[in-house]
Amino acid sequence: MTIIAEQTLDLSFTSDKLAARLFAPEQKDEETWVCRFEIGAPINESLDAQGVSSLQALALALKSLSAALYSSELYRNGQLGAFGEFNGYLGIPAPGIFKDIAPFTF
């Protein structure tokens, strides 16, 4: 698997970073593409998003990755940030359902 995008995020309680990675979509069969995301410790979450095209699988993986970050307990407690700031923005937009808690949505 090839990493196509990566964001390191800050944790308020340690100098360690949390890595969020998005991998290149891969064709599973004639009708299905799969795109994986992984979020490192302490969240430790991953998912293989499936779509009928590589673009759909990629879009679903990015939205799922973003949803996992913005819905995490670390984010809700103000312990997850980006670029040294814990002001709510994680460097990627949040799904529209998070418009009340995240500064930018898509």
C-alpha positions in Angstrom: 0.0 0.0 0.0 1.2 3.5 -0.9 0.6 6.4 1.4 -0.8 9.3 -0.6 -1.4 11.7 2.3 -0.3 12.0 5.9 -1.1 14.5 8.7 0.7 14.5 12.0 -1.4 15.9 14.8 -0.5 17.3 18.2 -1.5 15.8 21.6 -1.9 18.3 24.5 -0.5 15.9 27.1 2.7 14.7 25.3 5.3 15.7 22.8 4.4 12.6 20.8 2.5 13.0 17.5 -0.5 11.2 16.3 -0.2 10.1 12.6 -3.3 10.0 10.3 -2.6 8.3 6.9 -4.5 7.9 3.7 -3.5 5.2 1.3 -3.9 5.0 -2.5 -7.1 3.4 -3.7 -6.6 -0.2 -5.0 -8.9 -2.1 -7.3 -10.4 -5.1 -5.4 -12.4 -6.5 -8.4 -14.2 -5.3 -11.5 -16.8 -3.3 -9.5 -15.0 -2.4 -6.3 -12.2 -0.1 -5.2 -10.8 0.1 -1.7 -9.1 3.0 0.0 -7.6 2.6 3.5 -7.0 5.1 6.2 -5.1 4.6 9.5 -5.0 6.7 12.6 -2.2 5.9 15.1 -2.1 5.8 18.8 -3.8 6.7 21.0 -6.8 6.6 18.7 -5.8 3.4 16.8 -8.4 3.3 14.1 -8.4 2.1 10.5 -10.9 1.4 7.8 -11.1 0.2 4.3 -13.6 2.4 2.5 -15.2 0.8 -0.6 -16.5 2.5 -3.7 -17.5 1.8 -7.3 -14.6 4.0 -8.5 -11.2 5.0 -7.1 -12.4 8.5 -6.6 -15.4 7.4 -4.7 -13.4 5.1 -2.4 -10.9 8.0 -1.9 -13.6 10.5 -1.0 -15.3 8.0 1.4 -12.0 7.2 3.1 -11.1 10.9 3.6 -14.6 11.6 5.1 -14.3 8.6 7.3 -10.9 9.6 8.5 -12.0 13.1 9.2 -15.1 11.8 11.1 -13.0 9.5 13.2 -10.8 12.4 14.2 -13.5 14.9 14.9 -15.6 12.4 16.8 -12.8 11.2 19.0 -12.7 11.7 22.7 -9.4 13.5 22.4 -10.8 16.1 20.0 -14.0 16.6 22.2 -11.7 17.2 25.2 -9.5 19.7 23.5 -6.5 17.4 23.6 -6.1 16.9 19.8 -4.8 19.7 17.6 -2.7 20.7 14.6 0.2 23.0 14.0 0.6 23.6 17.7 -2.9 24.9 18.1 -5.8 23.3 19.9 -8.5 25.6 18.5 -10.6 23.0 16.8 -9.0 22.9 13.3 -7.1 19.6 12.5 -5.8 20.6 9.1 -8.6 18.8 7.2 -12.2 19.7 6.9 -14.8 17.8 8.9 -17.9 16.1 7.4 -21.0 18.5 7.4 -22.5 16.7 10.4 -19.8 18.3 12.6 -20.6 21.9 11.6 -21.5 22.8 15.2 -18.1 21.7 16.6 -15.6 21.9 13.8 -14.4 25.2 12.1 -14.5 23.9 8.5 -16.7 21.3 7.0 -17.2 19.7 3.6 
